[in-house]
Every structure is written in C-alpha cells, then in structure tokens.
Amino acid sequence: MKRKIIISPSLICADLCNLEKEVKDLSLAGMKSLHVDLIDPHFSPSMPIGIDIVKQLKAKSNMDFDVHIMSNYNEFFIKELVKMDISSITFHSEATIHVEKMLQIIKEAGIKAGIALAPATSLSTIEYVAKACDYILLMTINPGYAGGKSEEMVPYAIDKIRDCKDLLNKIGSNAQIIIDGRVSFEVMPKLIEAGADVLVTGSKSIFRKGFSYLENYQEAQNVIKKSLGE
C-alpha cells in the first residue's frame, strides 16, 4: 500500500483574532486535517482555545478536526468533544489514571482515539493499550513552550519515533504516529524516514512568514514526495 503522510496545521499558530478566516484559508490551500490544541493552565502554561471556539469553528468548516487535549481533566473535555463532529481525539497518558476508559468513551462515540506522550515519557506506558489506539502522538517539544525562541525539538526525537514504530509493529498495532513540535521543512525527511504518519505543522512550515498557506503547503508536499522517493 502506498504510504500517505498527512499535514495537519496547528490552529494555535494561526491568527487567533481571525480564526474563521484562517481555517477557511487553510482549507482552500488544500489541507484536510486541522490540529486543535485544547489546553488548561494546570497542564501547560497556555490556554488560547476553548470548547466553545472549537464547536463554533467545526460548524463552519469541513476540515477534519484532530483535537489534542492537554489537560489534567481529560474526562470533562472528552465528554464535551464527543458531542461534536470531531474526527479524532488524543489525550495525554501523563494526566490520565483510567487510560483504557477514556479510549472506550471516544471509540464508543465513533471517533478515532489516540494517546499523546510528552517528550520524556516512556513508550512503555502505551504498550498494553496501543492496539486500541488509532494514533500515538509524540510531542517533540515540551507542551506549552512552542513560542520560546530557544525551544527546539528534543535531541532524542528521531530515536523515539523509530522506537515507537518498532513497538507498534511488535505488538501488531495499526496506530499512526503523529509528530507535534517544531516540524520544519528541514526536519520533515528525518521524521518521515523514522516512521511519522501525521505531521503537525506550525511556525516552521505551514505558518512560515512571508509565504502564503498554499505556497507553504506545496513546499511541504514537495518535501514529502521527495522523502518517499516519488
């Protein structure tokens, strides 16, 4: 089967004062998936987008909303999100006692489910539940610090992606690997080679200054094709 790499622009990197237009422009540029971060200040020092904003935006867009919950209150957000037309929900294992139960709530609603891991979290935490997941999201920067000029992709990011791919193959999981954090055009080939399936893109790629969303998306597509030998 031909391998497919998905580009999912991160809503948090858009113009937050003009979100409806931003989502429309991303869609018109050809992108189908939208990465939406729901954050509470207990988990991460940033909380720019809330439940009601997601609900209103989804009603005005045909894009697939991939919601990434960064919260200590996963069950609350999950139970609100399953009422919407959301494509997928990922939540952090670090903030969840009953991981299996949260996966069940999402899956029973007919929504794709995933587990997210902060950079230093061991892959061993997902070993028993990865077969129930549609996605494993690997953060390659520390949650909530994307705006820091000195915040770069952790040095072990590529190794962790390879190890995650090996683990999924070992246990027979079809989960796709999402990479979130400092995904630049330059690093994309390494991420793809290591096993990434979905690239969450921000200021280093799709939201790169001085270029349109269409130009940046076309550049991303060219990088992907070259990386896949097409």
Phi, psi and omega in degrees: 000135180295130182285139181236128178252128182262133172262122182236097181297142182272119183301330183295342180267355180280176175286105187291347178271353182221050189295321181300315178294320181298315180295320178297316181295321178296319178294316180296332178287347176114000182276138184257334185251143178230124180271121185241117179269125172251115190234139170246153186290350177283330181266325185208144184282050179195136178211067188279339187232133182246177182304312184296324178295317178299315181300314181292319179295319182296326180292343183247011183218147176261005179291154175282118180271115177258101186268128181249108181274123173241087188206157172271001183235058185302317185299320179300308182294319180299314182293333175282319184291325182292349176279349183255172178272065182267141181280318181206152179228127173242144180224159185274130178293331182297335184250017186230122176281313185257072183300313181302318181295319179296320177299319180297317181299316181293311184294323180294339177273002180077024181247142178293142187237146178213161176246135178255145179233131172294161187310315186270000181285132182290144177294342181298339182290342181252001188304320185273347184243355185298331179292339179271358185261147170269333182220149166238118181261122178253117176279133181250006165224167180287133184305129174092359183245021184297335182281349181288128183297332182269357182280111180241165178304134182300146187295340182261015184302311183296318178298321181292323177296315179298316180295323178294317178299317178298318180296315180298318177295320182298318184265000177076034179265138177265011182301140176270150182262121175260134177248127186228112176134108175058044179276098180263165176301324184293324185269346182308314181302320180293321180294317180294317179298326182284340177130007180293143178247327181232128181248115176279118189249143182222227188293342181270359182212271185298326181261022177301131183290147176090358180226154178282165176299323179296315180297317180293322179293320177296321177297318178298317179297321179295319178297317180297312181300317179295320180294328181269001178073028181267000000 
